[in-house]
């Protein structure tokens, strides 16, 4: 038998802050999205603990109820007007209906008189940004029943858990937007070269840094990896980006007091060390300056070790330094190395996320060499890197950048 959506009752009192509430709901960026395990865990637990056939986590927009998570009911949305959830939102507190068939506010509702024949309802309002109610955590039963003080306290605890997940959605969405804004929106145009990069966090935000920009006529390329994942690593990543951008200008040809690229890493380490020590973190990095006219690449490697140059004739040179990551030793200095890109050569730098995707063994480096050989064009190469990441569901961020000097005509 088809179940009627659980959406009938009495109209909630008009909320004078409805516009603000709808804006708060919009900030979550959850309406119209599919089920998520983090919310399904809550409704599954509620269904089992309270021994009810139906449990939902419901978002409430201007006209509809959206069941972000639903156990025991296939409907994905229903009308908001005169719903159990609407009343719970208006009350702003736990709302219990022990027998809807005997309650004049709900007795005539389709969900009560027809399938699923609701008799019992309990709802907990869920607050989002600015403390405004954006939804409800709901229990439904076909038997009349009540909630004692202990049950009510447990429902409120589950509601607090759901609110934590909602807050996480809003914070991660904003953090993701900020981090995406810090990544290059397009590769720089360097005559005679092709440049492409990609950065795919394992979660909403990540600790990998990808940066490439033209500075004083040189192409500056940075790939760095902050130890850790999530929001903490993302915050440190933004700091590392700002510091390396500032110090890289001191290594450019236009700087009156030009320092080696290794010196730029040394200066960055001095600036970053206090923050990295306090956070218990460190940063591996590959940082390079390319002179387009000569193909000369000056680079420093801070514990990264994941860079290769694939020659036009198929030979491979792996670029691995012996210097420590940033954030470990205040007295550490970094060495400047050199390599030259001849026409047809490709520089490929990648994070350990791609290394892990390929197996994380020494053979993975051979697979990288083969990958660059099979796809010499940076754009095509990065398409395949993204496909590998998408297929494997990596546990770490996957970041890579490729620079190819075009073959001489």
C-alpha positions as CSV (number, residue, x, y, z in Angstrom):
1,X,0.0,0.0,0.0
2,X,1.3,3.5,-0.9
3,X,2.1,5.5,2.2
4,X,0.9,9.1,2.4
5,X,3.6,11.5,3.2
6,X,3.7,12.5,6.9
7,X,2.8,16.1,6.4
8,X,-0.5,17.0,7.9
9,X,-1.6,18.7,11.2
10,X,-2.0,22.4,12.1
11,X,-0.3,25.3,10.5
12,X,2.6,26.7,12.5
13,X,2.6,30.2,13.8
14,X,4.0,32.7,11.3
15,X,7.7,33.1,12.0
16,X,8.7,36.7,11.6
17,X,12.3,35.6,11.0
18,X,11.4,33.2,8.2
19,X,13.6,34.9,5.7
20,X,16.5,34.7,8.0
21,X,15.7,31.0,8.7
22,X,15.6,30.2,5.0
23,X,18.9,31.9,4.5
24,X,20.3,29.8,7.3
25,X,18.9,26.7,5.6
26,X,20.4,27.7,2.3
27,X,23.9,28.0,3.9
28,X,23.9,24.3,4.6
29,X,23.8,23.5,0.9
30,X,21.9,20.3,1.6
31,X,18.5,20.8,-0.1
32,X,18.1,18.4,-3.0
33,X,21.2,16.4,-2.1
34,X,21.1,12.6,-1.7
35,X,21.3,10.5,1.4
36,X,24.5,10.7,3.4
37,X,25.8,8.0,5.8
38,X,26.6,10.5,8.6
39,X,22.9,11.4,8.8
40,X,21.6,7.8,8.1
41,X,23.6,6.6,11.2
42,X,21.5,8.9,13.3
43,X,18.1,7.9,12.0
44,X,19.0,4.2,12.1
45,X,20.0,4.5,15.7
46,X,16.9,6.4,16.5
47,X,14.7,3.8,14.8
48,X,16.4,1.0,16.8
49,X,16.6,2.7,20.2
50,X,13.0,3.9,20.2
51,X,11.7,0.8,18.5
52,X,9.7,2.8,15.9
53,X,9.0,1.8,12.3
54,X,9.9,5.3,10.9
55,X,12.6,7.8,11.8
56,X,13.5,10.8,9.7
57,X,15.9,13.8,9.6
58,X,13.9,16.5,7.9
59,X,14.9,19.8,6.4
60,X,12.1,22.4,6.1
61,X,12.1,25.0,3.4
62,X,9.4,27.5,2.5
63,X,6.9,25.0,1.1
64,X,8.3,21.5,1.6
65,X,9.7,19.0,4.0
66,X,12.9,17.3,2.6
67,X,13.7,14.0,4.2
68,X,17.5,14.2,4.1
69,X,17.6,10.8,5.9
70,X,14.6,8.4,6.2
71,X,14.3,5.0,7.7
72,X,11.1,3.1,7.0
73,X,9.5,5.6,4.6
74,X,10.3,5.8,0.9
75,X,9.0,9.4,0.4
76,X,11.8,11.9,-0.2
77,X,9.7,15.1,0.3
78,X,6.2,16.2,1.4
79,X,4.2,19.4,1.8
80,X,5.2,21.6,4.7
81,X,1.9,23.2,5.4
82,X,0.1,21.8,8.5
83,X,2.7,19.2,9.1
84,X,4.0,17.6,12.3
85,X,7.4,18.9,11.6
86,X,6.1,22.4,10.9
87,X,4.5,22.5,14.4
88,X,7.7,21.2,16.0
89,X,9.7,24.0,14.3
90,X,7.2,26.6,15.4
91,X,7.4,25.4,19.0
92,X,11.2,25.3,19.0
93,X,11.2,22.4,21.5
94,X,10.5,18.7,21.7
95,X,7.0,18.0,20.4
96,X,5.3,14.7,21.4
97,X,1.9,13.5,20.1
98,X,0.9,10.4,22.0
99,X,-2.2,9.5,19.8
100,X,-2.7,11.5,16.7
101,X,-6.1,9.8,16.1
102,X,-7.4,11.4,19.3
103,X,-5.7,14.8,18.7
104,X,-8.0,17.2,16.9
105,X,-5.0,18.9,15.4
106,X,-3.9,15.8,13.5
107,X,-6.9,13.3,13.5
108,X,-8.0,14.1,10.0
109,X,-4.5,14.2,8.4
110,X,-4.0,11.7,5.5
111,X,-0.9,10.2,7.2
112,X,-3.2,9.3,10.2
113,X,-6.3,8.1,8.5
114,X,-4.4,6.3,5.7
115,X,-1.1,4.5,5.4
116,X,1.2,4.7,7.2
117,X,-1.6,5.2,9.9
118,X,0.5,7.4,12.3
119,X,-0.6,7.3,15.8
120,X,2.6,8.5,17.7
121,X,4.9,11.3,16.8
122,X,7.9,12.8,18.5
123,X,10.0,15.6,17.0
124,X,13.1,17.4,18.0
125,X,13.9,20.8,16.3
126,X,17.3,21.1,14.7
127,X,19.1,24.4,14.7
128,X,21.5,25.5,12.1
129,X,23.5,28.8,11.4
130,X,22.6,31.6,13.9
131,X,20.7,29.2,16.0
132,X,17.7,29.1,13.7
133,X,15.6,26.0,13.3
134,X,16.2,24.4,9.9
135,X,14.7,21.0,10.4
136,X,13.6,18.2,12.7
137,X,14.6,14.8,13.9
138,X,11.4,12.8,14.0
139,X,10.0,9.5,15.3
140,X,6.7,7.9,14.0
141,X,4.8,4.8,15.2
142,X,1.6,3.1,14.3
143,X,0.9,2.5,18.0
144,X,-0.2,5.1,20.6
145,X,2.6,5.6,23.1
146,X,4.5,8.3,24.9
147,X,8.1,9.4,25.9
148,X,9.3,9.4,29.5
149,X,11.9,11.9,30.7
150,X,14.8,9.5,29.9
151,X,13.5,9.0,26.3
152,X,13.0,12.7,25.9
153,X,16.6,13.4,27.0
154,X,17.9,10.7,24.6
155,X,16.0,12.2,21.7
156,X,17.5,15.6,22.5
157,X,21.0,14.1,22.6
158,X,20.4,12.6,19.1
159,X,19.2,16.0,18.0
160,X,22.4,17.6,19.3
161,X,24.4,15.0,17.3
162,X,22.4,15.9,14.2
163,X,22.9,19.6,14.8
164,X,26.7,19.0,15.0
165,X,26.6,17.3,11.6
166,X,24.6,20.2,10.1
167,X,27.1,22.7,11.5
168,X,29.8,20.6,10.0
169,X,28.1,20.9,6.6
170,X,28.0,24.7,6.7
171,X,31.6,25.1,8.0
172,X,33.0,22.6,5.5
173,X,31.1,24.2,2.6
174,X,32.6,27.6,3.4
175,X,36.0,26.1,4.0
176,X,35.8,24.3,0.7
177,X,34.9,27.5,-1.1
178,X,37.8,29.4,0.4
179,X,40.3,26.7,-0.4
180,X,39.1,26.4,-3.9
181,X,39.5,30.2,-4.3
182,X,43.2,29.8,-3.2
183,X,43.9,27.2,-5.9
184,X,44.9,28.6,-9.4
185,X,41.8,29.0,-11.5
186,X,43.7,28.4,-14.7
187,X,47.3,27.7,-15.6
188,X,49.5,30.6,-16.6
189,X,50.2,31.2,-20.3
190,X,53.9,30.6,-20.9
191,X,54.9,30.8,-24.6
192,X,56.6,27.5,-25.7
193,X,55.2,25.5,-22.7
194,X,52.1,23.7,-21.6
195,X,51.1,23.8,-17.9
196,X,48.4,21.9,-16.1
197,X,47.6,21.1,-12.5
198,X,45.0,19.4,-10.3
199,X,44.2,19.2,-6.6
200,X,41.6,16.8,-5.3
201,X,41.1,16.7,-1.5
202,X,40.2,13.3,0.0
203,X,37.5,15.1,2.0
204,X,35.8,18.5,1.7
205,X,39.1,20.3,2.3
206,X,42.7,19.1,2.3
207,X,46.2,19.9,3.2
208,X,47.8,19.9,-0.3
209,X,49.1,23.1,-1.9
210,X,49.2,23.6,-5.6
211,X,50.4,26.9,-6.9
212,X,51.9,28.1,-10.2
213,X,52.3,31.8,-11.3
214,X,54.5,34.0,-13.4
215,X,56.8,36.1,-11.3
216,X,59.3,38.5,-13.0
217,X,59.1,36.4,-16.2
218,X,59.7,33.1,-14.5
219,X,57.2,30.3,-13.9
220,X,57.1,29.5,-10.2
221,X,55.7,26.1,-9.4
222,X,55.0,24.8,-5.9
223,X,53.5,21.6,-4.7
224,X,53.4,21.1,-0.9
225,X,51.7,18.7,1.5
226,X,50.9,19.7,5.1
227,X,50.9,16.7,7.4
228,X,47.3,15.7,8.3
229,X,43.9,16.2,6.7
230,X,40.8,18.2,7.0
231,X,40.2,21.7,8.2
232,X,43.4,22.0,10.4
233,X,45.6,21.0,7.5
234,X,43.7,23.4,5.2
235,X,44.3,26.3,7.5
236,X,48.0,25.6,7.6
237,X,48.1,25.2,3.8
238,X,46.8,28.7,3.4
239,X,49.6,30.0,5.6
240,X,52.2,28.0,3.7
241,X,50.9,29.4,0.4
242,X,51.2,33.0,1.6
243,X,54.7,32.6,3.0
244,X,56.1,30.7,0.0
245,X,54.6,33.2,-2.4
246,X,56.3,36.0,-0.5
247,X,59.7,34.3,-0.2
248,X,59.6,33.1,-3.9
249,X,59.7,36.8,-5.0
250,X,63.1,37.1,-3.3
251,X,64.4,34.3,-5.5
252,X,63.1,35.9,-8.8
253,X,65.4,37.5,-11.4
254,X,63.8,40.9,-10.7
255,X,64.7,40.9,-7.0
256,X,67.6,43.3,-6.2
257,X,68.9,40.9,-3.4
258,X,68.2,37.6,-5.3
259,X,68.6,34.5,-3.1
260,X,68.7,30.9,-4.3
261,X,65.5,28.9,-4.4
262,X,66.9,26.9,-1.5
263,X,67.3,30.1,0.4
264,X,63.7,30.9,-0.2
265,X,62.7,27.6,1.5
266,X,65.1,28.4,4.3
267,X,63.5,31.8,4.8
268,X,60.0,30.2,4.6
269,X,61.0,27.7,7.3
270,X,62.0,30.4,9.7
271,X,58.7,32.1,9.3
272,X,56.5,29.0,9.4
273,X,58.4,27.2,12.2
274,X,56.6,28.7,15.2
275,X,53.1,27.9,13.8
276,X,54.1,24.4,12.7
277,X,55.7,23.6,16.0
278,X,52.6,24.7,17.9
279,X,50.3,22.7,15.7
280,X,52.6,19.6,15.8
281,X,52.8,19.6,12.0
282,X,55.4,19.8,9.2
283,X,55.3,20.4,5.4
284,X,56.9,18.6,2.5
285,X,57.4,20.8,-0.6
286,X,58.8,20.9,-4.1
287,X,59.4,24.6,-5.1
288,X,60.8,25.6,-8.5
289,X,61.6,28.5,-10.7
290,X,61.6,27.9,-14.5
291,X,63.3,30.3,-16.9
292,X,61.2,29.9,-20.1
293,X,63.9,31.1,-22.5
294,X,66.5,28.5,-21.5
295,X,64.4,25.8,-19.9
296,X,66.5,26.0,-16.8
297,X,64.7,24.9,-13.7
298,X,66.0,25.9,-10.3
299,X,64.3,23.9,-7.5
300,X,64.4,22.9,-3.9
301,X,63.0,19.8,-2.4
302,X,61.9,19.8,1.3
303,X,61.4,16.2,2.0
304,X,59.0,15.7,-0.9
305,X,60.9,13.5,-3.3
306,X,58.1,12.9,-5.8
307,X,59.1,14.7,-9.0
308,X,60.3,13.4,-12.4
309,X,61.5,14.7,-15.7
310,X,60.5,12.6,-18.6
311,X,62.8,13.3,-21.6
312,X,61.6,13.4,-25.2
313,X,63.6,10.2,-25.9
314,X,61.8,8.4,-23.0
315,X,64.6,8.6,-20.5
316,X,63.5,9.5,-16.9
317,X,65.3,11.5,-14.3
318,X,63.8,11.5,-10.8
319,X,64.3,14.7,-8.8
320,X,64.9,13.8,-5.2
321,X,66.7,16.0,-2.6
322,X,67.9,14.9,0.8
323,X,66.7,18.0,2.7
324,X,64.2,17.8,5.6
325,X,60.6,19.0,5.4
326,X,59.7,22.5,6.6
327,X,58.9,22.9,10.3
328,X,61.4,20.4,11.8
329,X,64.7,22.1,12.4
330,X,65.2,25.9,12.9
331,X,68.8,25.6,11.7
332,X,68.1,23.6,8.6
333,X,69.1,25.1,5.2
334,X,67.8,23.9,1.8
335,X,69.9,23.3,-1.3
336,X,69.2,24.7,-4.8
337,X,69.3,22.1,-7.6
338,X,69.1,22.5,-11.3
339,X,67.7,20.6,-14.3
340,X,67.0,21.8,-17.8
341,X,63.9,21.1,-19.8
342,X,64.7,20.6,-23.5
343,X,62.0,20.6,-26.2
344,X,59.7,17.6,-25.7
345,X,60.6,17.2,-22.0
346,X,58.0,17.1,-19.2
347,X,58.4,18.0,-15.5
348,X,55.8,16.1,-13.4
349,X,55.4,16.7,-9.7
350,X,52.8,14.8,-7.6
351,X,51.7,14.2,-4.0
352,X,51.9,11.0,-2.0
353,X,48.1,10.7,-2.5
354,X,48.8,9.7,-6.2
355,X,51.7,7.5,-5.0
356,X,49.3,5.7,-2.7
357,X,46.7,5.3,-5.4
358,X,49.3,3.5,-7.5
359,X,50.1,1.1,-4.7
360,X,52.6,3.0,-2.5
361,X,55.6,0.8,-3.4
362,X,58.7,1.4,-5.5
363,X,56.8,-0.1,-8.4
364,X,54.4,2.9,-8.2
365,X,57.3,5.2,-9.3
366,X,57.7,3.0,-12.4
367,X,53.9,3.4,-13.0
368,X,54.3,7.2,-12.8
369,X,57.1,7.1,-15.3
370,X,54.9,5.0,-17.6
371,X,51.9,7.3,-17.1
372,X,53.9,10.4,-18.1
373,X,55.3,8.5,-21.1
374,X,51.9,7.5,-22.3
375,X,50.4,11.0,-21.8
376,X,53.0,13.6,-22.6
377,X,50.5,16.4,-22.9
378,X,49.9,17.9,-19.4
379,X,46.2,18.3,-19.9
380,X,45.8,14.7,-21.0
381,X,48.1,13.5,-18.2
382,X,46.1,15.3,-15.5
383,X,42.8,13.9,-16.9
384,X,44.2,10.4,-16.3
385,X,45.4,11.4,-12.8
386,X,41.9,12.6,-11.9
387,X,40.4,9.4,-13.3
388,X,42.7,7.3,-11.2
389,X,41.8,9.2,-8.1
390,X,38.1,9.0,-8.8
391,X,38.3,5.2,-9.4
392,X,40.2,4.4,-6.3
393,X,38.6,6.7,-3.7
394,X,41.9,7.8,-2.2
395,X,42.4,8.3,1.6
396,X,44.8,11.2,1.0
397,X,44.7,14.3,-1.2
398,X,45.7,13.7,-4.8
399,X,47.6,16.7,-6.3
400,X,49.8,17.0,-9.4
401,X,51.3,19.5,-11.7
402,X,52.9,19.0,-15.2
403,X,55.0,21.4,-17.2
404,X,56.0,20.4,-20.8
405,X,58.4,22.3,-23.0
406,X,56.9,22.1,-26.5
407,X,58.9,20.3,-29.1
408,X,60.8,22.5,-31.5
409,X,59.0,23.0,-34.8
